Amino acid sequence: MIKLHDVSVSFGERTVLNSLSLDLTERRIAIIGANGSGKSTFARLLNGLALPTSGEVLVHGLNTRKKGRDVRRKVGFVFQNPDNQIVMPVVEEDLAFGMKNLGFSKDDIATKTDEVLARYNMSDLREHPAHLLSGGQKQLLAISGVLVMAPDIVVMDEPTTLLDLRNKRRIARAVAALDQMVITVTHDLDLITDYDRVIAIDEGRIFADGTPPDVIPAYEKLMS
Ligand SMILES: Nc1ncnc2c1ncn2[C@@H]1O[C@H](COP(=O)(O)OP(=O)(O)OP(=O)(O)O)[C@@H](O)[C@H]1O
């Protein structure tokens, strides 16, 4: 459960998020909104990558301002651009990197690497140079690298922007199969039709908040 209590974020004079109070408890939550409306900033608040200018964000009761490290163990973050996430030259090394940092044993790392590569049909890419993967494969590697660390909550910032239809569907299936709570920032309205809750942000405020059939048409109207 993530709680935002009267959260505002400003950059200089500009208020990007304005006095948001929300309880995020649903299993699948989407954040939608126009370019520059504050969605990425919102996502970054959820694992302490960004801090509120005022107000507070609590993840399972932990304040992101004071317990950033603990919060980041609980909340995995998938960046919009996988090149920002992939840090090691070879696929299996990249998957191991985050687990090593969290102190997983060698055996555990090997087992989890096998599992995740098999799950996403990437076993033959184990020793492949990460920078030579296609955009979709990189996106899958970036997501896999977060999932192997077994976070309680997964936040994804536009996970499908670089992908073709096949890989979009692959990601959608991968997300649907996760046990964890998933919060997805996206412009891809098809991806979120079966989500539990959609929050539309407009100019830093909540414009609509509810189920996909309630929120998506209202958002489409706002954008037309
Ligand atoms: N670190 C920062 N410093 C200054 N301004 C910032 C910073 N991060 C974001 N902004 C500004 O905040 C506003 C909201 O940005 P944000 O990335 O949250 O929007 P977004 O809804 O995710 O947009 P998009 O759909 O284009 O990715 C933008 O005007 C952006 O320029």
The ligand as an SDF file (V2000), in Angstrom:
LIG
                    3D

 31 33  0  0  0  0  0  0  0  0999 V2000
   14.3010   17.3310  -12.6340 N   0  0  0  0  0  0  0  0  0  0  0  0
   13.5190   18.2640  -13.2220 C   0  0  0  0  0  0  0  0  0  0  0  0
   13.8790   19.5680  -13.2480 N   0  0  0  0  0  0  0  0  0  0  0  0
   13.0880   20.5010  -13.8290 C   0  0  0  0  0  0  0  0  0  0  0  0
   11.9020   20.2320  -14.4220 N   0  0  0  0  0  0  0  0  0  0  0  0
   11.4990   18.9590  -14.4280 C   0  0  0  0  0  0  0  0  0  0  0  0
   12.2880   17.8930  -13.8470 C   0  0  0  0  0  0  0  0  0  0  0  0
   11.6190   16.7260  -14.0120 N   0  0  0  0  0  0  0  0  0  0  0  0
   10.4740   17.0420  -14.6780 C   0  0  0  0  0  0  0  0  0  0  0  0
   10.4140   18.3690  -14.9090 N   0  0  0  0  0  0  0  0  0  0  0  0
    9.2990   19.0790  -15.5800 C   0  0  0  0  0  0  0  0  0  0  0  0
    8.0940   18.6490  -14.9890 O   0  0  0  0  0  0  0  0  0  0  0  0
    7.0540   18.5410  -15.9480 C   0  0  0  0  0  0  0  0  0  0  0  0
    6.4360   17.1530  -15.8430 C   0  0  0  0  0  0  0  0  0  0  0  0
    7.3900   16.2040  -16.2860 O   0  0  0  0  0  0  0  0  0  0  0  0
    7.0900   14.6340  -16.2790 P   0  0  0  0  0  0  0  0  0  0  0  0
    8.3020   13.9720  -16.8630 O   0  0  0  0  0  0  0  0  0  0  0  0
    6.6630   14.2260  -14.9300 O   0  0  0  0  0  0  0  0  0  0  0  0
    5.8670   14.5580  -17.2860 O   0  0  0  0  0  0  0  0  0  0  0  0
    5.2040   13.3070  -18.0010 P   0  0  0  0  0  0  0  0  0  0  0  0
    3.7360   13.4270  -17.7710 O   0  0  0  0  0  0  0  0  0  0  0  0
    5.8520   12.0440  -17.5600 O   0  0  0  0  0  0  0  0  0  0  0  0
    5.5220   13.5790  -19.5240 O   0  0  0  0  0  0  0  0  0  0  0  0
    5.7280   12.5770  -20.7920 P   0  0  0  0  0  0  0  0  0  0  0  0
    4.3980   11.9540  -21.1020 O   0  0  0  0  0  0  0  0  0  0  0  0
    6.1560   13.5380  -21.8650 O   0  0  0  0  0  0  0  0  0  0  0  0
    6.8060   11.5810  -20.4280 O   0  0  0  0  0  0  0  0  0  0  0  0
    7.6970   18.8310  -17.2970 C   0  0  0  0  0  0  0  0  0  0  0  0
    7.3930   20.1410  -17.6530 O   0  0  0  0  0  0  0  0  0  0  0  0
    9.1680   18.6750  -17.0370 C   0  0  0  0  0  0  0  0  0  0  0  0
    9.9220   19.5300  -17.8630 O   0  0  0  0  0  0  0  0  0  0  0  0
  1  2  1  0
  2  3  1  0
  2  7  2  0
  3  4  2  0
  4  5  1  0
  5  6  2  0
  6  7  1  0
  6 10  1  0
  7  8  1  0
  8  9  2  0
  9 10  1  0
 10 11  1  0
 11 12  1  0
 11 30  1  0
 12 13  1  0
 13 14  1  0
 13 28  1  0
 14 15  1  0
 15 16  1  0
 16 17  2  0
 16 18  1  0
 16 19  1  0
 19 20  1  0
 20 21  2  0
 20 22  1  0
 20 23  1  0
 23 24  1  0
 24 25  2  0
 24 26  1  0
 24 27  1  0
 28 29  1  0
 28 30  1  0
 30 31  1  0
M  END
$$$$
